[in-house]
Amino acid sequence: MTNDRRLRPVDLARLAGVSPQQIRNYEDAGVLPPAARTASGYRVFGEAHRGALLAYRALMRGYGPVTAADIMRTLHTGDVPGALALVDAAHAALHEERVSLRAASEALELLALQPPAPLPRSGGLRIGEVAVLLGVRTSALRVWEGAGLLTPGRERGTGYRSYTPADVRDARLVHTLRRSHYLFDQIRPVLEGLRREGGSAALRAAVASRGEALTARTRIMIEGAAALHAYLDACSDGLTAAGTTTGWTAAAPGPGSGRTEARRW
């Protein structure tokens, strides 16, 4: 790709809907390849930077700004395999989320459809016993209670918490949902629906909503990967198969030349 067309920071800023200073920040961070400069020190951007900007903005929507910046920065050091490895890792993480969601869905269905299991002894369980039963800390149970997710009763006289079979079931559900990265505000209606209706309709709706969100994110990530592919394809003449570069760095103007040489990458 040849930088025949000169672009100012403001031109790229308008393209991305950001400020010119943000474009300069992108270059400083390695999100964009280094810009050539005029004899007076002004940055000169070109089609290479336009392509990098479009690729980054597309990646950012699906991969997040941190991962997208890491991908572009790694690419601009000449490490193409390393940049693609970051893409692979992001997709692998998304796959793990999907696997986890599927497992949570199956576990939650079983929990929701089964009647509360009898407790090891009558009179309810204390918080320490529930913590051992679930494999969590007592502090976690207190946090869940403070968030309104659990409502255990209290023993007369001692004031100790007393968990009924239904309370233990709710604690199991909270624990399962939290491991699947659900927020308290997402868990609360599931528990309320389960208590109100005695069924798993709300539970299934929450899991289905999370599945739809993962599907939408997958599509956005594919769009980002396509933009990255287009960028790589456009600058393939400046990259070797091993990932080293043959000209990513902007050509500096000659002493007193007063102009910027076209750069090829």
C-alpha positions in Angstrom: 0.0 0.0 0.0 1.4 3.4 -0.9 0.7 6.6 1.0 0.0 8.8 -2.1 -2.9 10.6 -0.5 -1.9 12.9 2.4 -4.3 13.1 5.4 -4.3 15.4 8.3 -5.1 14.3 11.9 -8.5 16.1 11.5 -9.3 14.1 8.4 -8.8 10.8 10.3 -10.6 12.2 13.3 -13.7 12.9 11.2 -13.6 9.4 9.8 -13.6 7.8 13.2 -15.7 10.4 15.1 -12.9 11.3 17.5 -10.8 14.3 18.2 -7.5 15.0 16.3 -5.7 14.6 19.6 -7.1 11.1 19.9 -5.6 10.3 16.5 -2.2 11.5 17.7 -2.7 9.4 20.8 -3.4 6.4 18.6 -0.1 6.9 16.8 1.8 7.4 20.0 0.3 4.1 21.4 1.2 2.1 18.3 -2.4 1.6 17.2 -1.5 3.4 14.0 1.8 2.9 12.2 4.4 5.8 12.7 3.5 8.9 10.7 5.9 10.8 8.5 6.6 14.4 9.4 7.2 17.5 7.5 10.3 19.6 7.9 8.4 21.7 10.4 7.4 18.7 12.4 3.7 18.2 11.4 2.4 14.7 11.2 1.5 13.5 7.7 -0.8 10.5 7.5 -1.9 8.5 4.5 -4.0 5.6 3.3 -2.0 3.2 5.5 -3.2 5.1 8.6 -6.7 5.2 7.4 -6.7 1.4 6.9 -5.2 0.9 10.4 -7.8 3.3 12.0 -10.7 1.5 10.3 -9.3 -1.9 11.4 -8.8 -0.8 15.0 -12.3 0.8 15.3 -13.9 -2.4 13.9 -11.8 -4.6 16.3 -12.6 -2.4 19.3 -16.4 -3.0 18.9 -16.1 -6.7 19.4 -12.8 -7.3 21.1 -12.8 -4.2 23.4 -10.4 -1.3 23.3 -7.6 -2.9 25.3 -7.4 -6.1 23.2 -7.9 -4.2 19.9 -5.0 -1.9 20.8 -2.8 -4.8 21.8 -3.5 -6.5 18.4 -2.7 -3.4 16.4 0.4 -2.5 18.5 1.7 -6.1 18.1 1.1 -5.9 14.4 2.9 -2.7 14.0 6.0 -4.1 15.7 6.1 -6.6 12.8 4.9 -9.6 14.9 2.0 -10.7 12.7 1.8 -14.2 14.3 1.7 -12.6 17.7 -1.2 -10.3 16.7 -3.2 -13.2 15.2 -2.5 -15.2 18.4 -4.3 -12.4 20.4 -7.2 -12.7 18.0 -7.3 -16.5 18.6 -7.2 -16.0 22.4 -10.2 -13.6 22.3 -12.2 -16.1 20.3 -11.2 -19.0 22.6 -12.3 -16.9 25.6 -15.7 -16.3 23.9 -16.0 -20.1 23.2 -15.3 -20.8 26.9 -18.1 -18.4 27.9 -20.4 -20.2 25.6 -19.4 -23.6 27.0 -19.8 -22.2 30.5 -23.2 -20.8 29.7 -24.4 -24.2 28.3 -23.2 -26.0 31.4 -24.9 -23.4 33.7 -28.1 -23.7 31.7 -28.2 -27.5 32.3 -27.3 -27.1 35.9 -29.8 -24.4 36.5 -32.6 -26.3 34.9 -31.9 -29.3 37.2 -31.8 -27.1 40.2 -34.9 -25.1 39.3 -37.0 -28.2 38.5 -36.0 -30.2 41.5 -37.8 -29.5 44.8 -35.6 -28.1 47.6 -33.4 -31.0 48.9 -33.9 -31.9 52.6 -31.2 -30.5 54.9 -28.8 -32.7 56.8 -30.6 -31.8 60.0 -33.8 -30.2 61.1 -34.0 -26.6 62.1 -32.2 -25.1 59.2 -28.5 -24.6 58.5 -26.2 -21.8 59.8 -24.2 -19.7 57.5 -20.9 -21.7 58.0 -22.6 -24.9 57.1 -24.1 -23.5 53.9 -20.7 -22.1 53.0 -19.1 -25.5 53.3 -22.0 -27.2 51.4 -21.5 -24.8 48.5 -17.8 -24.4 48.6 -17.9 -20.6 49.1 -16.8 -18.2 51.8 -19.3 -17.0 54.4 -18.4 -13.4 53.3 -19.9 -14.3 49.8 -23.1 -15.4 51.4 -23.3 -12.1 53.4 -22.7 -10.1 50.2 -25.4 -11.9 48.4 -27.8 -11.3 51.3 -26.8 -7.6 51.4 -27.7 -7.4 47.7 -31.1 -8.8 48.4 -30.5 -12.1 46.7 -30.8 -14.2 49.8 -33.2 -13.7 52.7 -32.4 -16.3 55.4 -34.4 -16.2 58.6 -33.0 -15.8 62.1 -32.9 -18.1 65.1 -34.8 -17.0 68.1 -32.6 -16.0 70.9 -29.3 -16.2 69.2 -30.1 -14.2 66.1 -28.0 -16.5 63.9 -29.0 -16.9 60.3 -31.0 -20.0 59.5 -31.1 -21.3 56.0 -34.2 -23.3 54.9 -34.0 -25.8 52.0 -35.4 -23.1 49.7 -32.7 -20.7 50.9 -30.0 -23.2 50.2 -31.5 -23.7 46.7 -31.3 -20.0 46.1 -27.8 -19.8 47.3 -26.9 -22.6 44.9 -28.4 -20.7 42.0 -26.6 -17.5 42.9 -23.3 -19.3 43.1 -23.9 -21.0 39.7 -24.9 -17.7 38.1 -22.0 -15.7 39.6 -19.6 -18.3 38.2 -21.1 -17.6 34.8 -20.4 -13.8 35.3 -24.0 -12.8 35.8 -24.5 -9.4 37.6 -26.6 -9.1 40.8 -29.2 -7.1 38.8 -29.5 -10.0 36.3 -29.7 -12.6 39.0 -32.4 -10.9 41.1 -35.3 -11.2 38.6 -34.4 -14.9 38.1 -34.7 -15.6 41.8 -37.9 -13.5 42.1 -39.5 -15.3 39.2 -38.5 -18.7 40.6 -39.9 -17.9 44.0 -43.1 -16.3 42.6 -43.8 -19.0 40.0 -42.0 -22.0 41.4 -40.7 -22.7 37.9 -37.7 -22.0 35.7 -39.2 -19.7 33.0 -37.3 -16.7 34.3 -34.2 -18.8 34.5 -34.5 -19.9 30.9 -35.1 -16.3 29.8 -31.9 -15.1 31.5 -29.8 -17.8 30.0 -31.4 -17.2 26.6 -30.7 -13.5 26.8 -27.0 -14.2 27.6 -26.8 -16.6 24.7 -28.2 -13.9 22.4 -25.6 -11.4 23.7 -22.8 -13.9 23.0 -24.1 -14.5 19.5 -24.3 -10.8 18.8 -20.7 -10.3 20.1 -19.5 -13.2 17.9 -20.9 -11.4 14.8 -19.2 -8.2 15.7 -15.9 -9.9 16.3 -16.2 -11.5 12.9 -16.7 -8.1 11.4 -13.6 -6.9 13.3 -11.6 -9.9 12.1 -12.7 -9.1 8.5 -11.5 -5.5 8.8 -8.2 -6.7 10.2 -7.8 -9.2 7.3 -8.4 -6.4 4.8 -5.8 -4.3 6.5 -3.3 -7.1 6.5 -4.1 -7.9 2.9 -3.6 -4.2 1.9 -0.2 -4.0 3.6 1.0 -7.6 2.7 3.8 -6.2 0.6 5.4 -4.7 3.7 5.3 -7.9 5.8 7.2 -11.1 5.5 5.8 -14.5 6.3 7.9 -14.6 9.5 6.1 -11.4 10.6 9.0 -9.0 10.2 8.5 -5.8 8.3 10.1 -4.3 5.2 9.1 -0.8 5.8 6.5 0.1 8.4 8.5 3.0 9.7 7.6 6.3 8.0 10.3 7.7 5.7 11.7 10.8 7.3 12.1 13.9 5.1 15.6 14.7 4.0 17.4 17.6 5.6 15.9 20.8 4.4 13.7 19.0 1.9 10.5 20.6 3.2 8.4 17.7 2.1 7.6 14.2 3.2 8.5 11.2 1.0 5.8 8.8 0.1 6.1 5.7 2.3 5.5 2.1 1.3 4.7 -0.7 3.8 
